[in-house]
């Protein structure tokens, strides 16, 4: 069975919230690179997502549950646009390449908005996220317990990707 990656909109906020609230405490900590992540913190985070500006992507199963979520937050420093990425995948869906697929689509979003860099951050113990960064060709540096990842986008690639993804092709990852 394959699930398409799709762009999520404000009407999908409840799906995102339910997905993040389902994460086990250790997974919440890894996703947000924080100690204890409360339900209230998650609700505030979802309320702050800039739908229509950021890359907000997900995979929804046949039961209508969001099983994977990516947020590519676009921001500007000086005149340079950056996109910071973060992902979460339900425990029973991990190890199937879903995170890497979400990373690839988030990078495509970054290229479409002419971003200069795709950035990521995770705690050093988050081995799956570090693997996603490495597989995406990102350079990683460590600062105490944090790993910072960066991929500089070529000026030739900036503006070449089309967006949104649902108008182009169905992107799928195995959901077996």
Secondary structure, DSSP 4 states (H G I P E B T S, - for coil): -EEEEEE--GGGHHHHHHHHHHS-HHHHHHHHTSS---HHHHHHHHHT--TTTSEEEEEE-TTS-EEEEEEEEEEEETTEEEEEEEEEE-GGGTTSSHHHHHHHHHHHHHHHTT-SEEEEEEETT-HHHHHHHHHTT-EEEEETTEEEEEEEPPTTTTT-S-S-GGGT--EEEE--
